[in-house]
Amino acid sequence: MATGGGIDDYPHEIDEQLTSFNSSVDAVKTVLDKLTLMPRNELSEKLDPLDQAKLDLMSAYTLNSLFWMYLVTKGVNPREHGIKQELERIRTYMSRVTEITEKKKAARLDKGAASRFLRNALYDPEVKASRRNAASKPATETASDSAHAKRQKRS
């Protein structure tokens, strides 16, 4: 390496990795710029509680991840630092929020619809007709109908 401080003072083997890192930093910067355009309290007022939790967890995870990278650049092993436990704690909360979101999206049982499906799937026309006849005719009509039916049989 030359001691001129120029742009070519790094090994060319890591050129692709540095380019990828630079594009990742640019992407993080654009996202953070979008988040910082609106004041935090105004942003949280517009969100429902679940989205507020997601935003807070994303912000905390992002900051802690950036601190992890800072420790790596300073030569400190982040696995032996307290940041590892903090990232694990945030991950557990993120999984809890994911579970809540999935429960919210899960299908709910409509008991009325389920009973109609079962009733119609187990449809028996004879039982249906006998129930309908028993419910629609009062006792006096059934007696007169049976007398009328006997008269028809005789003739």
C-alpha positions as a printed Julia matrix, in Angstrom:
155×3 Matrix{Float64}:
    0.0     0.0    0.0
    1.15    3.46  -0.79
    1.23    6.18   1.83
   -0.34    8.9   -0.26
   -3.84    8.57   1.21
   -5.35    8.14  -2.26
   -8.39    6.14  -3.21
   -6.31    3.17  -4.33
   -4.84    2.55  -0.86
   -6.75   -0.66  -0.2
   -6.4    -4.22  -1.46
   -8.3    -4.72  -4.72
   -9.6    -8.1   -3.48
  -12.16   -6.3   -1.33
  -13.3    -3.88  -4.03
  -16.59   -5.73  -4.65
  -17.3    -5.98  -0.91
  -16.65   -2.26  -0.43
  -18.96   -1.39  -3.31
  -21.69   -3.57  -1.8
  -21.14   -2.01   1.62
  -21.32    1.49   0.13
  -24.65    0.73  -1.59
  -26.0    -0.73   1.66
  -24.99    2.38   3.58
  -26.71    4.52   0.96
  -29.89    2.45   1.3
  -29.82    2.83   5.1
  -29.29    6.55   4.71
  -32.32    6.96   2.43
  -34.55    5.04   4.85
  -33.32    7.05   7.81
  -33.84   10.29   5.88
  -37.47    9.31   5.28
  -37.96    8.54   8.96
  -36.38   11.78  10.14
  -38.45   14.0    7.83
  -41.46   13.69  10.14
  -41.2    14.28  13.9
  -41.32   11.04  15.88
  -44.37   11.94  17.99
  -46.31   13.03  14.89
  -45.43    9.78  13.16
  -46.49    7.65  16.13
  -49.83    9.48  16.37
  -50.72    8.32  12.87
  -49.93    4.66  13.58
  -51.97    2.09  15.44
  -50.33    0.48  18.52
  -49.1    -2.58  16.63
  -47.43   -0.46  13.96
  -45.94    1.77  16.67
  -44.41   -1.3   18.28
  -43.02   -2.43  14.92
  -41.52    1.01  14.3
  -39.95    1.16  17.76
  -38.51   -2.34  17.46
  -37.16   -1.62  13.98
  -35.53    1.58  15.21
  -33.98   -0.09  18.25
  -32.74   -3.05  16.2
  -31.26   -0.76  13.56
  -29.41    1.39  16.08
  -28.07   -1.63  17.93
  -26.98   -3.24  14.67
  -25.15   -0.08  13.69
  -23.47   -0.07  17.1
  -22.5    -3.73  16.52
  -20.83   -2.67  13.26
  -19.1     0.22  15.03
  -17.65   -2.19  17.59
  -16.38   -4.43  14.8
  -14.66   -1.49  13.11
  -12.97   -0.61  16.4
  -11.67   -4.14  16.82
  -13.94   -5.06  19.75
  -15.58   -8.48  19.65
  -19.33   -7.66  19.81
  -20.16  -11.23  20.88
  -18.48  -10.53  24.2
  -20.16   -7.14  24.56
  -23.59   -6.4   26.07
  -24.93   -5.47  22.66
  -25.45   -9.14  21.86
  -27.93   -9.56  24.72
  -29.71   -6.38  23.68
  -30.11   -7.62  20.11
  -31.43  -10.97  21.39
  -33.95   -9.16  23.6
  -35.18   -7.1   20.66
  -35.45  -10.23  18.49
  -37.69  -11.91  21.08
  -39.98   -8.88  21.09
  -40.0    -8.88  17.3
  -41.09  -12.52  17.28
  -43.87  -11.71  19.76
  -45.12   -8.9   17.52
  -45.0   -11.28  14.55
  -47.09  -13.83  16.48
  -49.65  -11.15  17.33
  -49.8   -10.08  13.69
  -50.31  -13.67  12.55
  -53.07  -14.22  15.11
  -54.77  -11.09  13.84
  -54.67  -12.4   10.28
  -55.78  -15.93  11.21
  -59.17  -17.09  10.03
  -61.94  -16.93  12.56
  -64.7   -19.53  12.81
  -68.15  -18.26  11.92
  -70.31  -20.62  13.96
  -73.49  -19.81  12.06
  -71.89  -20.49   8.7
  -70.29  -23.68   9.99
  -73.62  -25.0   11.27
  -75.27  -24.18   7.92
  -72.51  -26.02   6.07
  -72.92  -29.08   8.26
  -76.72  -28.99   8.11
  -76.67  -28.8    4.32
  -73.91  -31.38   3.96
  -75.95  -33.83   6.05
  -79.17  -33.02   4.2
  -81.83  -35.75   4.27
  -84.95  -34.86   2.22
  -87.24  -37.22   4.14
  -86.33  -35.76   7.52
  -86.64  -32.25   6.12
  -90.1   -32.93   4.7
  -91.39  -34.52   7.9
  -90.09  -31.62   9.99
  -91.61  -29.1    7.63
  -94.98  -30.86   7.62
  -95.05  -31.21  11.39
  -94.16  -27.57  11.97
  -96.48  -26.04   9.36
  -99.72  -27.91  10.08
 -101.63  -27.44  13.31
 -103.11  -30.54  14.97
 -106.67  -29.82  13.71
 -105.56  -29.66  10.1
 -103.7   -32.95  10.31
 -106.86  -34.66  11.62
 -109.02  -33.27   8.8
 -106.35  -34.14   6.25
 -106.23  -37.72   7.45
 -110.04  -37.96   7.19
 -109.86  -36.54   3.67
 -107.18  -39.06   2.76
 -109.38  -41.95   4.05
 -112.27  -40.75   1.89
 -110.04  -40.77  -1.18
 -108.89  -44.34  -0.49
 -112.48  -45.6   -0.34
 -113.42  -44.26  -3.68
